[in-house]
Amino acid sequence: MTVRIHPSRLVLERAGKFRNVYHARVEAGHTPAEVMDPDYFGQAMKQSHNASQAVLTPGDIIEVEAEDFSWDCILRVHAQSPSTQQLITRLRGEINYYDTADFPKGWTAEWLGGAEHYAIYFDGVLKDQGITSKDGCLARINGMIAQDMQAAGARAANSRASAANKAPVKKAEAA
């Protein structure tokens, strides 16, 4: 099955006299290899006899990023093939991958998509959601751990204070 970009995920960022610059925020599951396939942007291009109405023409730049911010790259449009609905692109520079440090033991993040973005779980129990990147998940996890440690410290201090207040008072011995 051919993977294609949904037209709503491609927007014109900057119109120019010689080329346009587009931004594509692709679904989290789409790989750079799929994005560079000639079919990926093929249905997003328009064919027109009026050059000012054309979309994704040779020379145009497409700034691509995964919606979960795990990778990005820049593509240049090199050719159109209207009869096959294919758009030939070439990688301009490198594909940038953004790996996140390992999560603390018991913590995981799962991509849910849509408005939910990432969800954070501790030992399989949902703790938070709506976080846009794994780096954001790690920062939120570290914040929750620090908050839990602060709360545990406060509880321990309260327990010590409570125990000290309940200690028996020694009576002075009669002389």
ABEGO torsion letter per residue (X at the ends): XBBBBBAAABBBABBBAABBBBBBBBBAABBAAAAABAAAAAAABBBBABAAABBGBBGBBBBBBBAAGABBBBBBBABBBAAAGBBBBBBBEBBBBBBBBBBBBGBBBBBAEEAAEBBBBBGGBBABBGBABAAAAAAAAAAAAAAAAAAAAAAAAAAAAAAAAABBBBBBBBX
